[in-house]
Amino acid sequence: MADKTYDYDVLIIGSGPGGYVAAIRAAQLGLKTACAESRETLGGTCLNVGCIPSKAMLHASELYEEAHSGALEKFGVKLTGTKLDLNQMLAEKSKAVGELTGGIEYLFKKNKVDWLKGRATFTGANTVEVDGKAVTAKEIVIATGSSVTPLPGVDIDNDAHVVVDSTGALELPKVPKHMVVIGGGVIGLELGSVWRRLGAEVTVIEFLDQILPGMDGEVRKEAGKLFKKQGFAIRTGTKVTGVKATKTKATLTVEPAKGGDAETIEADCVLVSIGRRPNTDGLGLETIGLETNARGQIEIDGEFRTSVDGVRAIGDVVPGPMLAHKAEDEGLAVAEWIAGEVGIINHDVIPSVVYTMPEIASVGLTTEEAKERGHAVKVGKFPMMANSRAKTNRDTDGFVKVVADAETDRVLGVHIIASLAGTMIAQAAQAMEFGATSEDIAYTCHAHPTHAEALKEAAMAVQGKPIHI
């Protein structure tokens, strides 16, 4: 039961992966809990217009490309007359979203979490206003997520379908002839992959000298080669200085990032995908004297407490990678801290995945980061070309790379490019969570034939003794 002074023990602002998980766990721990959410459905960006619908479109477009391109003929599967029904593809995506957002609503009811429908704004350290009503809680958790970073001077109009953000790119009514993606990061490459598979010519413009900022250097280089092989036009070291749109076309002005002559590029659709920023506008943080840092984030301590008593924060609004699973684990941990338990999350072992084909996944330190932190490193690599299952399936692009400390052999990072990289990285994360050495992974029996054997062989390669290369 809630303290008599307050309406609730815990109030979560935002129902994304961090918020809804925090709310459910808090309720499971016996706390009277509410969650304020202004969308018509629960789940935040991830379930409504992010992770889930994009993966639905990625999967559907992979199936279409396999069927349409003739790639199945080598396996004895001959198809003729295949065609795209984009409306059905979008409908199936929306169906999946509805099932999952509805599932969270069911879990709220099952766990007796009150959904306060409306936008929450602080009126005091323990009080918010939601839909014109004052609500009090002993502890308030900010879990408002993030939104698309705008590109100065570029107007996004998702309804017009010409200059769009990631939300608009999930709802295009037809396949553009030419799509330009501004930003060579995860979201731009994933959504660019969807429309390329469906028939669009895709150009990626990245300000830096390589795509996928922050990832391991060898991974970035290999990914660039693979995407170009797939038909992407990738222009690195290039900046966009202007975008002018009509009802049907857009004209971009670009120039070399280090200076040089400008040129123009025409496109049917422009996807602006240069990153995300924390959602703090409209929360009334100034009312309670809570300031954000230079990056717009809310600073927290090890128990997710902000500088204001009774207010905590998790997920994309706090420092760290903007990843749904990072927010989920913080949601579990913050609820446990509030309930008087010890909330555990290891921020050094948070995997990340790019859901292109092949997938790209990593956990821990890159080679460059490990060296910058003073580690002497030993690296083991194993190409998917030498993996029997990958070779049998004809999906041999990529490699597995294990970065270990040269003195202790402890695994510092694992980086994978492979069709199943997103699934394979889980083993690496668990191994690192238990402080594994490369030898531990190398001498763990892996089922044969599986893609996962490539991780075993990469770990063996750290010691210079892989079997199959």
C-alpha positions, 0 to 999 in steps of 0.5 A, a space after each residue: 500500500 502507498 504511504 498515506 501521504 502519497 497517491 502512489 509509492 512509485 510513479 513512472 513517467 513514460 511506458 517505453 522499455 525502461 518505463 513499463 519494465 520498471 512499473 511491472 517490477 515495482 508492482 511485483 515487489 509490492 509497491 503501489 505503482 502508476 505509469 503516465 503515458 501520453 501515447 494512445 498505446 503503451 510501449 514507447 518509441 521502441 514498440 510503436 515506431 522503432 525497434 519492433 516495426 523496423 524489425 517487422 519490415 526488415 524481416 518482410 523485406 528479406 523474404 521479398 528479396 530472397 523470393 524476388 532476386 532468384 537467390 533461392 534457385 541454387 537451393 532448387 526453389 524456383 519462383 516466378 511472378 513474385 510481386 510486392 504487396 506493400 500495403 499487406 507488408 505494412 499491415 502485417 507490421 502494424 498487426 505485430 505492433 498492436 499485438 505487442 503494445 496490447 500485451 503490455 496493457 494486459 501486463 499492466 492490468 495483471 500486475 495492477 499498474 495504473 495507466 495514467 493517460 496523459 503527459 506528466 509535468 512536474 509541479 513539485 518534487 513528488 507531484 506531477 500533473 497528468 491530464 489536469 489532475 495532480 498526482 503524488 508519489 513517494 518516488 518518481 522515475 523519469 523514463 521518457 526516452 528519446 526522439 529524433 535529432 533534427 538536422 538544422 535547416 531541414 524540415 521533416 514532414 512525415 505526412 508528405 513522405 519526401 523528407 522523413 525521419 525514422 517514423 516516416 520511413 516506416 510508413 512510406 506508401 510506395 517504394 521510392 526510386 531514389 532514397 538518400 539516407 543522411 547518417 550512416 548509423 544503425 537506424 539509417 542503415 537498417 531502414 535503408 536496407 528495407 527500401 533497397 531490398 524493395 527496389 529503391 536506389 539508396 545513397 547513404 551520406 555520412 559526415 565521418 570517414 566511415 559508417 557505424 560510428 563507435 563500432 570496432 574499426 575492422 567491423 566498420 571497414 568490413 560493413 562498408 564493403 558489404 553494404 557497397 556490394 549489396 548496392 548501397 552508394 555510400 558517401 563518407 566524409 560528406 556533409 549535407 548543407 541543405 535540403 529543399 523539398 517539393 511535393 514529390 522530390 527533394 534536392 540535397 546540397 552536399 560538400 566534402 566534410 573537410 571543405 571543397 566544391 558543393 554539388 546537388 543530389 536529387 531524391 524521391 525520399 530523404 531519411 534524416 537519421 543523424 541520431 537521437 536526443 533525450 526527451 526532457 521538454 515539457 517535463 517541468 524540470 525547471 520547476 523542481 530545479 533539475 538541470 540537464 548536462 551539456 548533452 541534454 541528459 539527466 545525471 544520476 548516481 549508482 541507484 539512478 537518483 537525480 540531484 532532486 530527492 525522490 526523483 530518479 531517471 533511467 533509459 535514453 534520458 540518462 548517460 549511456 547507449 540509447 538501447 531498449 535492453 539497456 533501458 529494460 535492465 535499468 528499469 528492473 534495477 531502479 524498481 529494486 532499489 526503490 523497493 529496498 533491494 539491490 538493483 544490478 546492471 553491468 553497464 560494461 556488458 551491454 550488447 548492441 546489434 545492427 539488424 541488417 543482413 548480415 547482422 552486426 553485433 558487439 559487446 564490450 570494448 572495441 580494439 581501439 578502446 581497449 588500447 586507449 584504456 591501456 590494455 595490451 590486447 590479443 585478438 582472435 578472428 575467424 571468418 564465417 567463410 570457414 564455418 561449416 553451417 554458414 558455408 552450407 547455408 551460403 551466408 558466409 559474409 563476415 567474421 567473429 572477432 574476440 578481443 582479450 587482455 594479453 596478460 590475463 586472457 580475460 575477454 574485453 570485447 566481442 564483435 560479430 558480422 554474420 547472419 545470426 550475429 544478434 543471437 550469437 552475441 548473447 553467448 559472448 555477453 554472458 561469458 563476459 558477465 562471468 569474467 570469462 577468458 578466451 580459453 573458457 570460450 574456446 574449451 566450451 563445447 559448441 554444437 556442430 554444425 552451428 554458426 556459434 562455432 565461429 565464436 569458439 574458433 575466434 576464441 581459439 585464434 586468440 591463442 593462435 590455434 584455430 582448427 579450421 583456418 
